[in-house]
Amino acid sequence: MKPQGKSILCLRLISGVILAAGMSKVAAENIPVASVDRTEVTFNALFLSSSAGAPEADLTALKIGAGLTAGTYPVDVTLNGRRLGREKIEFNRSESGNLEACLSERHIPFLKLNKAYLQTLDDHSEGCDLVRRIPASRLRFHEDRMKLEIRVPQIALAASSFSSRDSSAWDQGINAFRLNYSMSSSWSRLDQGDAEDRQYGTFNAGLDVKGWRLRSSFTYQSDVVSEDNWSRRDTFMYRAFPAIRSELTLGETFTGSRFTESLPISGVRLASDKGMLDPRFQGFSPRIRGVARTNARIEVRQNGFLIYSRYVTPGAFQIEDLPSLSNGDLDVSITEEDGEVRTFVQPYSQVPNLLRPGFWEYSISAGRYRNDNFDEPYLLNGELSRGLANNMTLYGGSLMGDFYQSAQLGLGANLGFIGGLSFDVNRSRSKDAMDVDKSGSSYRLFYAKSLAYGTNIQLLGYRYATENFRTFTESVSEREGEPGFDIYRKRRVEATFSQRLGRRSSVYLSGVRDVFWNASGARTLFIVGYNSSWKELSYGLTATDTEEISGQSSATYNLSLSIPLGGGRRPHYLSYRASTNQDNDTLHTAGVSGLVADNDDLSYAVEAGYSEVESATNSALRLGYAGEHLGLSGGASHTPRSDLYYVQANGSAVLHGGGLTTGRDIGETALLAEVEGLKNASFRAGAQPVKTNRRGHALIPRAQPYRDNRVTMGLEDVSSDVEVGERTVSVVPVRGALVKVSYEAQRVRRFLVRVELDNGAPAALGSQVMRREGEPVGLVSKGGYVLINARESDGPEYRLASNGAECWFRLPPDNPSMGKKDVISMSATCR
């Protein structure tokens, strides 16, 4: 600064101090001051001028504390503390200088306000005062968090909705063709010298058109038994109808019974969809536990249909990601590397949901029974549940077929601290192969309770059936003379129990015992486990015991230990397992697993084991790749009896209006992120993020249907010359939909411009810079500097407004000679 400038600045500061001291003395001595206007205190803008002749600073925008300019912004809206979602709201500048939300009659459905109550208010303004005219209401806008808080009295709220969000916000998705696939290939050699190649694949294809969803699944199998065998599992079409909270399914589907067995049919089904309800009103899903001795394939079947298949590593396993299930036991098979197959039955009986007063659930199905081996009779099934007063639920149903009829009636009750209890009676009438009538009854009692101190009785059930009672499948087997058709369940006792022990430990127990008519034996499954940790060491104990009707029994006991090696975000793990059976055949296994280097996509596991009975060693190596477009895994194992090599691949492909996009297995409901023309924008999708391809598309798998899915775009790997609008978007997809989530992004050039006036002086502090159409850009800082993000769609001309005067300046066109600088510094004259 020049000496003259320093002198002027010092004089102004001294003058300001003297003036302040003088005013203090006047106030202290009550000296009367003539013609003092106390309505507004202003600041002399000349104190901010850095040199003589510089323009006076424009403090219009600064003196009212303005942050955001008036306009429309996407904000998070909460009503009485509960988040409603993200909505674009118009904000206007009030006379006091604050931003005020413009909420009008069109926002009534979104805010879930009581329209009848609003009409009783004296003020029927149709402007922006929808909430402010409600007595005792309050609006508060947090600019730093882009959050609008609304509070209104309870009388102003509409009646509570059972849905998690207004169905008008549910998105039916886009038209698209999809394919989820999973393929595996293995080669094994036995010690006898025999070798076997095996290929297996599942393909789930789908077509979405205007809310209708066509699905068809296929399997491919090739081995020594069947070569190049393609088979179709099912084909069906469905659509959601939010107005009646239901879903219509046509084709090869299931009756979907909640109280008895669910039957495969070719026909039509209309049923209420519990997923459309608020999560508070939904039930529980089963958990399957077991122990694998080697790299084993786990298959879960229900009513003879394969519903789940997965490879697991040796040791205790736990399956919690089963698809949506119908009622009925689950047949679980464990196929070991050496060909040994162990099976057990996992009981799965849905406790009839206790519905709130006024709630209902229903299902109506009609069609032909699907049976590959026997006749396919016609059947009609209907069920209804209704929530009554006093925490009680009445439910019932009926099944009618060519040779079978049954009716069921039950009552469920919430008994407070005692727990939930339900009791029902099922009466059946059937005809055997000789057309002899057989009638019988079945009685069931279910109980569930969560106790204090971490105790949870998830399911406790008892069922008794008379000798001539038949389920539909039992009746079909009896008529067709299927092996074992003369053995019918007489009595079943089942229980699932878990207990938390302190902060680090828990114990669980699950058991079921079936006793049959015309059979002396019983079928039993019993599993008990204990999990805990000590410092960094995690350990668990599991015991499984099974017994078949024939009297054959088996038992498996497993100990597992795991401890991280080193610290950091990606530690490697050292593990040890010991597994033994009723024959004292103990297998010891130790291994190391983790991620390869610092790459989150690559994982590995190396193991070595020793069998005490065979005095032999075994080894295994597994590698996994979790890519954005494909999941791969492979491995090799060696035992004295066999060698196994395998590879697996899974993923998805979607053909839509924007082209072909590949990704991981997207599941039933998914999102398609679209940032047109922008590559490498990232989105969280489980453990690993996904990134947009060169067209700007990315598949985000496994979205939550009928729930608010907030999707945030990351720009870590995007070049700095990109400007985006709203980075977080909320959508509520319908079940089975592929919903497009669109983002606005465009290339920008960033300029640090020193704006000068015609006389060469810098633009005044606080001057407003706007684009040609009037959209605000920013305020001029000291020295005439302003930062401008010039978008591709913007024109070159910019307007500067200061103290009622205006002028224009221009930015240069894009020129390769400017280079790839993050910020381009330049000067511009405003005329």
URHUUR-V526885 format. One record per residue. N is the residue number from 1. RES is the residue in one letter. PHI is phi in whole degrees, -180 to 180 (999 if undefined). PSI is psi as a letter, one per 20 degrees, with the letter a starting at -180 (NA if undefined). BURIAL is I if it has 16 or more other C-alpha atoms within 10 Angstrom, else O. Layout:
[[N,RES,PHI,PSI,BURIAL] [N,RES,PHI,PSI,BURIAL]]
//
This chain:
[[1,M,999,q,O] [2,K,-69,q,O] [3,P,-58,h,O] [4,Q,-64,g,O] [5,G,-63,h,O] [6,K,-64,h,O] [7,S,-65,g,O] [8,I,-62,g,O] [9,L,-64,g,I] [10,C,-64,g,O] [11,L,-60,g,O] [12,R,-67,h,O] [13,L,-65,g,O] [14,I,-64,g,O] [15,S,-62,g,O] [16,G,-65,g,O] [17,V,-65,g,O] [18,I,-63,g,O] [19,L,-62,g,O] [20,A,-64,g,O] [21,A,-65,g,O] [22,G,-63,g,O] [23,M,-64,h,O] [24,S,-64,g,O] [25,K,-66,h,O] [26,V,-62,g,O] [27,A,-67,h,O] [28,A,-69,h,O] [29,E,-97,j,O] [30,N,54,k,O] [31,I,-74,p,O] [32,P,-67,p,O] [33,V,-119,p,O] [34,A,-83,q,O] [35,S,52,l,O] [36,V,-97,o,O] [37,D,-90,o,O] [38,R,-94,j,O] [39,T,-71,h,O] [40,E,-152,p,O] [41,V,-104,p,O] [42,T,-112,r,O] [43,F,-108,p,O] [44,N,-73,o,O] [45,A,-66,i,O] [46,L,-66,h,O] [47,F,-64,h,O] [48,L,-95,j,I] [49,S,-82,p,I] [50,S,-85,i,I] [51,S,-153,q,I] [52,A,-66,p,O] [53,G,87,i,O] [54,A,-73,q,I] [55,P,-65,q,I] [56,E,-69,p,I] [57,A,-63,q,I] [58,D,-99,o,I] [59,L,-102,j,I] [60,T,-58,g,O] [61,A,-79,h,O] [62,L,-83,h,O] [63,K,-70,i,O] [64,I,-99,j,O] [65,G,68,k,O] [66,A,-69,p,O] [67,G,-108,e,O] [68,L,-72,q,O] [69,T,-85,r,I] [70,A,-62,q,I] [71,G,162,a,O] [72,T,-106,p,O] [73,Y,-134,q,I] [74,P,-79,p,I] [75,V,-133,q,I] [76,D,-81,p,I] [77,V,-111,p,I] [78,T,-119,q,I] [79,L,-123,o,I] [80,N,53,k,O] [81,G,88,i,O] [82,R,-105,p,O] [83,R,-72,p,O] [84,L,-94,h,I] [85,G,136,a,I] [86,R,-104,p,I] [87,E,-140,q,I] [88,K,-83,o,O] [89,I,-121,p,I] [90,E,-84,p,I] [91,F,-121,p,I] [92,N,-117,q,I] [93,R,-86,p,O] [94,S,-82,r,O] [95,E,-64,h,O] [96,S,-81,i,O] [97,G,96,i,O] [98,N,-89,q,I] [99,L,-83,p,I] [100,E,-123,p,I] [101,A,-72,p,I] [102,C,-96,n,I] [103,L,-112,p,I] [104,S,-121,a,O] [105,E,-59,h,I] [106,R,-70,i,O] [107,H,-90,i,O] [108,I,-59,g,I] [109,P,-63,g,O] [110,F,-66,g,O] [111,L,-82,i,I] [112,K,55,l,I] [113,L,-93,q,I] [114,N,-83,o,I] [115,K,-65,h,O] [116,A,-63,h,O] [117,Y,-68,g,O] [118,L,-62,h,I] [119,Q,-71,i,O] [120,T,-84,i,O] [121,L,-72,q,O] [122,D,-66,h,O] [123,D,-89,o,O] [124,H,-106,k,O] [125,S,-60,q,O] [126,E,-103,j,O] [127,G,-87,c,O] [128,C,-101,j,I] [129,D,-105,k,I] [130,L,-55,g,I] [131,V,-84,h,I] [132,R,-64,h,I] [133,R,-85,i,I] [134,I,-84,p,I] [135,P,-58,q,O] [136,A,65,k,O] [137,S,-90,r,O] [138,R,-151,p,O] [139,L,-121,p,O] [140,R,-144,p,O] [141,F,-110,p,I] [142,H,-99,o,O] [143,E,-65,h,O] [144,D,-68,h,O] [145,R,-109,i,O] [146,M,51,l,O] [147,K,-130,p,I] [148,L,-111,o,I] [149,E,-99,p,I] [150,I,-123,p,I] [151,R,-131,p,I] [152,V,-135,q,I] [153,P,-66,q,O] [154,Q,-59,h,O] [155,I,-64,h,O] [156,A,-84,i,I] [157,L,-91,q,I] [158,A,-72,r,I] [159,A,-58,q,O] [160,S,-59,p,O] [161,S,-97,q,O] [162,F,-74,h,O] [163,S,-77,q,I] [164,S,-71,h,I] [165,R,-161,q,I] [166,D,-52,p,I] [167,S,-64,i,I] [168,S,-66,i,O] [169,A,-89,i,O] [170,W,-73,p,I] [171,D,-104,p,I] [172,Q,-77,i,I] [173,G,88,a,I] [174,I,-105,r,I] [175,N,-76,p,I] [176,A,-165,q,I] [177,F,-111,p,I] [178,R,-130,q,I] [179,L,-147,o,I] [180,N,-101,p,I] [181,Y,-138,q,I] [182,S,-144,p,I] [183,M,-131,q,I] [184,S,-142,q,I] [185,S,-140,p,I] [186,S,-138,q,I] [187,W,-134,p,O] [188,S,-131,q,I] [189,R,-134,p,I] [190,L,-91,r,I] [191,D,-67,i,O] [192,Q,-76,i,O] [193,G,99,i,O] [194,D,-71,q,O] [195,A,-127,q,O] [196,E,-143,p,O] [197,D,-101,p,O] [198,R,-141,p,I] [199,Q,-123,p,I] [200,Y,-144,q,I] [201,G,-150,q,I] [202,T,-122,p,I] [203,F,-133,p,I] [204,N,-114,o,I] [205,A,-101,q,I] [206,G,-154,q,I] [207,L,-134,p,I] [208,D,-109,p,I] [209,V,-139,o,O] [210,K,51,l,O] [211,G,89,i,I] [212,W,-89,q,I] [213,R,-127,o,I] [214,L,-99,p,I] [215,R,-129,q,I] [216,S,-150,p,I] [217,S,-120,q,I] [218,F,-132,q,I] [219,T,-129,q,I] [220,Y,-126,p,I] [221,Q,-143,p,I] [222,S,-143,o,I] [223,D,-155,a,O] [224,V,-68,h,O] [225,V,-87,g,O] [226,S,-131,p,O] [227,E,-107,p,O] [228,D,50,l,O] [229,N,-100,o,O] [230,W,-100,p,O] [231,S,-142,q,O] [232,R,-96,p,O] [233,R,-87,g,O] [234,D,-164,q,O] [235,T,-142,p,I] [236,F,-155,r,I] [237,M,-135,q,I] [238,Y,-146,r,I] [239,R,-154,q,I] [240,A,-89,q,I] [241,F,-124,n,I] [242,P,-60,h,I] [243,A,-59,h,O] [244,I,-113,j,O] [245,R,51,l,I] [246,S,-141,r,I] [247,E,-137,p,I] [248,L,-104,p,I] [249,T,-125,p,I] [250,L,-125,p,I] [251,G,117,b,I] [252,E,-88,o,I] [253,T,-139,a,I] [254,F,-128,q,I] [255,T,-66,h,I] [256,G,66,k,I] [257,S,-65,p,I] [258,R,-96,i,I] [259,F,-118,h,I] [260,T,-121,a,I] [261,E,-69,q,I] [262,S,-94,p,I] [263,L,-109,p,I] [264,P,-74,p,I] [265,I,-137,r,I] [266,S,-111,o,I] [267,G,178,c,I] [268,V,-136,q,I] [269,R,-143,p,I] [270,L,-123,p,I] [271,A,-148,q,I] [272,S,-68,q,I] [273,D,-108,o,I] [274,K,-64,h,I] [275,G,-65,h,I] [276,M,-76,i,I] [277,L,-82,r,I] [278,D,-60,q,O] [279,P,-55,h,O] [280,R,-65,i,O] [281,F,-106,j,I] [282,Q,-111,r,O] [283,G,-97,b,O] [284,F,-112,r,O] [285,S,-122,q,O] [286,P,-76,r,I] [287,R,-130,p,O] [288,I,-108,p,I] [289,R,-121,q,I] [290,G,-174,a,I] [291,V,-134,p,I] [292,A,-108,p,I] [293,R,-80,h,I] [294,T,-133,a,I] [295,N,-66,o,I] [296,A,-118,q,I] [297,R,-101,p,I] [298,I,-101,p,I] [299,E,-124,p,I] [300,V,-120,p,I] [301,R,-121,q,I] [302,Q,-135,p,I] [303,N,57,k,I] [304,G,85,i,O] [305,F,-104,p,O] [306,L,-72,p,O] [307,I,-115,i,O] [308,Y,-158,p,O] [309,S,-147,p,O] [310,R,-163,q,O] [311,Y,-87,p,O] [312,V,-127,q,I] [313,T,-84,r,O] [314,P,-60,q,I] [315,G,113,a,I] [316,A,-71,p,I] [317,F,-127,q,O] [318,Q,-144,p,O] [319,I,-111,o,O] [320,E,-125,i,O] [321,D,-107,k,O] [322,L,-65,q,O] [323,P,-69,r,O] [324,S,-58,p,O] [325,L,-111,q,I] [326,S,-92,r,I] [327,N,-76,q,I] [328,G,140,q,I] [329,D,-63,q,O] [330,L,-109,p,I] [331,D,-93,o,I] [332,V,-108,p,I] [333,S,-122,p,I] [334,I,-118,o,I] [335,T,-103,o,I] [336,E,-81,r,I] [337,E,-62,h,I] [338,D,-82,j,I] [339,G,95,i,O] [340,E,-66,p,O] [341,V,-121,p,O] [342,R,-115,p,O] [343,T,-130,q,O] [344,F,-154,r,I] [345,V,-106,p,I] [346,Q,-96,o,I] [347,P,-66,p,I] [348,Y,-141,n,I] [349,S,-124,o,I] [350,Q,-66,p,I] [351,V,-69,p,I] [352,P,-52,p,I] [353,N,-62,p,I] [354,L,-86,o,I] [355,L,-91,q,I] [356,R,-71,q,I] [357,P,-54,p,O] [358,G,94,i,O] [359,F,-79,q,O] [360,W,-148,q,I] [361,E,-138,q,I] [362,Y,-148,r,I] [363,S,-156,p,I] [364,I,-130,p,I] [365,S,-133,q,I] [366,A,-149,p,I] [367,G,163,a,I] [368,R,-106,p,I] [369,Y,-65,p,I] [370,R,-88,o,I] [371,N,-150,o,O] [372,D,-71,h,O] [373,N,-104,h,O] [374,F,-125,a,O] [375,D,-63,q,O] [376,E,-120,n,I] [377,P,-73,q,I] [378,Y,-78,q,I] [379,L,-151,q,I] [380,L,-134,p,I] [381,N,-132,p,I] [382,G,-142,q,I] [383,E,-142,q,I] [384,L,-150,p,I] [385,S,-125,q,I] [386,R,-140,p,I] [387,G,-79,p,I] [388,L,-107,r,I] [389,A,-71,r,O] [390,N,59,k,O] [391,N,58,k,I] [392,M,-120,q,I] [393,T,-132,p,I] [394,L,-103,p,I] [395,Y,-141,q,I] [396,G,-170,r,I] [397,G,-169,r,I] [398,S,-148,q,I] [399,L,-128,p,I] [400,M,-128,p,I] [401,G,-141,a,I] [402,D,-61,h,O] [403,F,-130,j,I] [404,Y,-145,p,I] [405,Q,-140,q,I] [406,S,-149,q,I] [407,A,-141,q,I] [408,Q,-135,q,I] [409,L,-143,p,I] [410,G,-149,r,I] [411,L,-139,p,I] [412,G,-115,q,I] [413,A,-145,q,I] [414,N,-95,o,I] [415,L,-97,k,O] [416,G,67,c,O] [417,F,-67,i,O] [418,I,-73,h,O] [419,G,125,a,O] [420,G,-101,p,I] [421,L,-139,q,I] [422,S,-141,q,I] [423,F,-141,p,I] [424,D,-144,r,I] [425,V,-125,p,I] [426,N,-123,p,I] [427,R,-112,p,I] [428,S,-122,q,I] [429,R,-141,p,I] [430,S,-142,r,I] [431,K,-123,p,I] [432,D,-84,a,I] [433,A,-64,h,O] [434,M,-96,j,O] [435,D,60,k,O] [436,V,-88,p,O] [437,D,-71,p,O] [438,K,-135,p,I] [439,S,-125,q,I] [440,G,-162,r,I] [441,S,-133,q,I] [442,S,-131,p,I] [443,Y,-125,p,I] [444,R,-129,q,I] [445,L,-135,p,I] [446,F,-124,q,I] [447,Y,-146,p,I] [448,A,-143,q,I] [449,K,-162,p,I] [450,S,-108,p,I] [451,L,-102,r,O] [452,A,-69,r,O] [453,Y,63,k,O] [454,G,79,j,O] [455,T,-89,p,I] [456,N,-137,o,I] [457,I,-92,n,I] [458,Q,-73,h,I] [459,L,-158,p,I] [460,L,-134,o,I] [461,G,-134,q,I] [462,Y,-142,p,I] [463,R,-138,p,I] [464,Y,-131,p,I] [465,A,-128,q,I] [466,T,-73,r,I] [467,E,-64,h,I] [468,N,-98,j,I] [469,F,-76,p,I] [470,R,-133,p,I] [471,T,-81,r,I] [472,F,-64,g,I] [473,T,-67,h,O] [474,E,-64,h,I] [475,S,-68,h,I] [476,V,-63,g,I] [477,S,-62,h,I] [478,E,-66,g,I] [479,R,-70,h,I] [480,E,-94,i,O] [481,G,69,k,O] [482,E,-65,q,O] [483,P,-54,p,O] [484,G,82,j,O] [485,F,-67,i,O] [486,D,-90,j,O] [487,I,-112,o,O] [488,Y,-127,q,I] [489,R,-66,p,I] [490,K,-101,g,I] [491,R,-149,q,I] [492,R,-137,p,I] [493,V,-125,p,I] [494,E,-141,q,I] [495,A,-155,q,I] [496,T,-133,p,I] [497,F,-139,p,I] [498,S,-141,q,I] [499,Q,-143,p,I] [500,R,-85,p,I] [501,L,-119,n,O] [502,G,71,b,O] [503,R,-91,i,O] [504,R,-118,i,O] [505,S,-124,q,I] [506,S,-158,q,I] [507,V,-132,q,I] [508,Y,-137,q,I] [509,L,-147,p,I] [510,S,-142,p,I] [511,G,-153,q,I] [512,V,-150,q,I] [513,R,-138,p,I] [514,D,-112,p,I] [515,V,-117,p,I] [516,F,-120,q,I] [517,W,-73,q,I] [518,N,65,k,O] [519,A,-148,p,O] [520,S,-82,h,O] [521,G,-88,r,I] [522,A,-135,r,I] [523,R,-112,p,I] [524,T,-134,p,I] [525,L,-134,p,I] [526,F,-140,p,I] [527,I,-132,p,I] [528,V,-135,q,I] [529,G,-148,q,I] [530,Y,-140,p,I] [531,N,-128,q,I] [532,S,-162,a,I] [533,S,-151,q,O] [534,W,-136,o,O] [535,K,54,d,O] [536,E,-91,i,O] [537,L,-88,p,O] [538,S,-109,p,I] [539,Y,-147,q,I] [540,G,-153,q,I] [541,L,-127,p,I] [542,T,-138,p,I] [543,A,-132,p,I] [544,T,-127,p,I] [545,D,-136,p,I] [546,T,-130,q,I] [547,E,-144,p,I] [548,E,-96,r,I] [549,I,-61,h,O] [550,S,-69,i,O] [551,G,99,i,O] [552,Q,-69,p,O] [553,S,-132,q,O] [554,S,-150,q,O] [555,A,-143,q,I] [556,T,-137,p,I] [557,Y,-128,p,I] [558,N,-137,p,I] [559,L,-121,p,I] [560,S,-133,q,I] [561,L,-133,q,I] [562,S,-150,p,I] [563,I,-145,p,I] [564,P,-74,q,I] [565,L,-105,o,O] [566,G,83,r,O] [567,G,-103,b,O] [568,G,87,r,O] [569,R,-79,h,O] [570,R,-126,m,I] [571,P,-74,q,O] [572,H,-90,q,I] [573,Y,-124,p,I] [574,L,-101,p,I] [575,S,-130,q,I] [576,Y,-144,p,I] [577,R,-135,q,I] [578,A,-131,p,I] [579,S,-128,p,I] [580,T,-138,r,I] [581,N,-125,a,I] [582,Q,-67,i,O] [583,D,-93,j,O] [584,N,61,k,O] [585,D,-84,n,O] [586,T,-100,p,I] [587,L,-120,p,I] [588,H,-102,p,I] [589,T,-138,p,I] [590,A,-130,q,I] [591,G,-162,r,I] [592,V,-129,p,I] [593,S,-143,r,I] [594,G,162,a,I] [595,L,-97,q,I] [596,V,-80,o,I] [597,A,54,c,O] [598,D,-105,k,O] [599,N,-94,o,O] [600,D,-71,i,O] [601,D,-85,h,O] [602,L,-109,p,I] [603,S,-130,r,I] [604,Y,-147,r,I] [605,A,-154,p,I] [606,V,-125,p,I] [607,E,-137,q,I] [608,A,-141,q,I] [609,G,-137,r,I] [610,Y,-143,p,I] [611,S,-102,p,I] [612,E,-69,g,O] [613,V,-67,g,O] [614,E,-87,i,O] [615,S,50,l,O] [616,A,-133,q,O] [617,T,-106,r,I] [618,N,-143,r,I] [619,S,-149,q,I] [620,A,-154,q,I] [621,L,-135,p,I] [622,R,-133,p,I] [623,L,-128,q,I] [624,G,-137,q,I] [625,Y,-131,o,I] [626,A,-106,n,I] [627,G,-84,r,I] [628,E,-71,h,I] [629,H,-115,i,I] [630,L,-162,q,I] [631,G,-110,p,I] [632,L,-127,q,I] [633,S,-150,q,I] [634,G,-162,r,I] [635,G,-174,r,I] [636,A,-146,q,I] [637,S,-142,q,I] [638,H,-136,p,I] [639,T,-133,r,I] [640,P,-60,h,O] [641,R,-99,i,O] [642,S,-160,q,I] [643,D,-123,q,I] [644,L,-135,p,I] [645,Y,-130,p,I] [646,Y,-148,q,I] [647,V,-144,q,I] [648,Q,-132,q,I] [649,A,-142,q,I] [650,N,-149,q,I] [651,G,174,a,I] [652,S,-152,r,I] [653,A,-140,p,I] [654,V,-129,p,I] [655,L,-106,o,O] [656,H,-138,a,I] [657,G,-62,h,O] [658,G,-94,j,O] [659,G,122,b,O] [660,L,-103,p,O] [661,T,-126,p,I] [662,T,-110,q,I] [663,G,-174,a,I] [664,R,-72,r,I] [665,D,-59,o,I] [666,I,-86,i,I] [667,G,74,b,I] [668,E,-81,g,I] [669,T,-119,p,I] [670,A,-148,r,I] [671,L,-123,q,I] [672,L,-117,o,I] [673,A,-79,p,I] [674,E,-131,o,I] [675,V,-125,n,I] [676,E,-52,p,I] [677,G,75,j,O] [678,L,-107,o,I] [679,K,-95,q,I] [680,N,75,j,I] [681,A,-68,p,I] [682,S,-109,q,I] [683,F,-141,p,I] [684,R,-70,p,O] [685,A,-149,m,I] [686,G,79,b,O] [687,A,-70,h,O] [688,Q,-120,p,O] [689,P,-75,r,O] [690,V,-116,q,I] [691,K,-126,q,I] [692,T,-70,q,I] [693,N,-84,a,I] [694,R,-67,h,O] [695,R,-87,i,I] [696,G,89,k,I] [697,H,-115,q,I] [698,A,-150,p,I] [699,L,-92,p,I] [700,I,-109,o,I] [701,P,-79,r,I] [702,R,53,l,I] [703,A,-75,q,I] [704,Q,-90,o,I] [705,P,-69,q,I] [706,Y,60,k,I] [707,R,-127,q,I] [708,D,-77,o,I] [709,N,-97,o,I] [710,R,-94,p,O] [711,V,-116,o,I] [712,T,-112,p,O] [713,M,-91,p,I] [714,G,-101,q,I] [715,L,-120,k,I] [716,E,-62,h,O] [717,D,-107,k,O] [718,V,-104,q,O] [719,S,-63,q,O] [720,S,-72,i,O] [721,D,-90,k,I] [722,V,-114,p,I] [723,E,-118,p,I] [724,V,-115,q,O] [725,G,-86,d,O] [726,E,-80,p,O] [727,R,-90,i,O] [728,T,-119,p,O] [729,V,-126,p,I] [730,S,-111,p,I] [731,V,-136,q,I] [732,V,-123,n,I] [733,P,-80,q,I] [734,V,-76,q,I] [735,R,-57,p,I] [736,G,86,i,I] [737,A,-82,q,I] [738,L,-111,o,I] [739,V,-99,p,I] [740,K,-85,p,I] [741,V,-115,o,I] [742,S,-101,q,I] [743,Y,-128,q,I] [744,E,-98,p,O] [745,A,-150,q,I] [746,Q,-154,q,I] [747,R,-71,q,I] [748,V,-133,q,I] [749,R,-114,p,I] [750,R,-99,p,I] [751,F,-118,p,I] [752,L,-102,o,O] [753,V,-104,p,I] [754,R,-96,o,I] [755,V,-86,p,I] [756,E,-115,q,I] [757,L,-86,r,I] [758,D,-59,h,O] [759,N,-85,j,O] [760,G,89,i,O] [761,A,-76,q,I] [762,P,-71,q,I] [763,A,-60,q,I] [764,A,-69,q,I] [765,L,-59,p,I] [766,G,88,i,I] [767,S,-64,q,I] [768,Q,-95,p,I] [769,V,-109,p,I] [770,M,-132,q,I] [771,R,-73,r,I] [772,R,-57,h,O] [773,E,-82,j,O] [774,G,102,j,O] [775,E,-71,p,O] [776,P,-63,q,I] [777,V,-110,g,I] [778,G,170,a,I] [779,L,-113,q,I] [780,V,-76,p,I] [781,S,-93,a,I] [782,K,-62,p,I] [783,G,90,j,I] [784,G,85,j,I] [785,Y,-90,q,I] [786,V,-146,p,I] [787,L,-97,p,I] [788,I,-124,p,I] [789,N,-96,o,I] [790,A,-87,o,I] [791,R,-85,r,I] [792,E,-62,h,O] [793,S,-84,i,O] [794,D,-81,q,O] [795,G,-81,r,O] [796,P,-81,i,O] [797,E,-95,p,O] [798,Y,-132,q,I] [799,R,-108,p,I] [800,L,-115,p,I] [801,A,-117,p,I] [802,S,-150,p,I] [803,N,52,l,O] [804,G,85,i,O] [805,A,-105,q,O] [806,E,-133,q,O] [807,C,-153,r,O] [808,W,-126,q,I] [809,F,-140,r,I] [810,R,-124,q,O] [811,L,-104,q,I] [812,P,-72,q,O] [813,P,-69,r,O] [814,D,-63,p,O] [815,N,-140,p,O] [816,P,-56,h,O] [817,S,-69,i,O] [818,M,-73,i,O] [819,G,77,a,O] [820,K,-110,l,O] [821,K,-69,q,O] [822,D,-66,h,O] [823,V,-133,p,I] [824,I,-101,p,O] [825,S,-92,p,O] [826,M,-162,r,O] [827,S,-119,q,I] [828,A,-144,q,I] [829,T,-97,p,I] [830,C,-97,p,I] [831,R,-123,NA,O]]
//
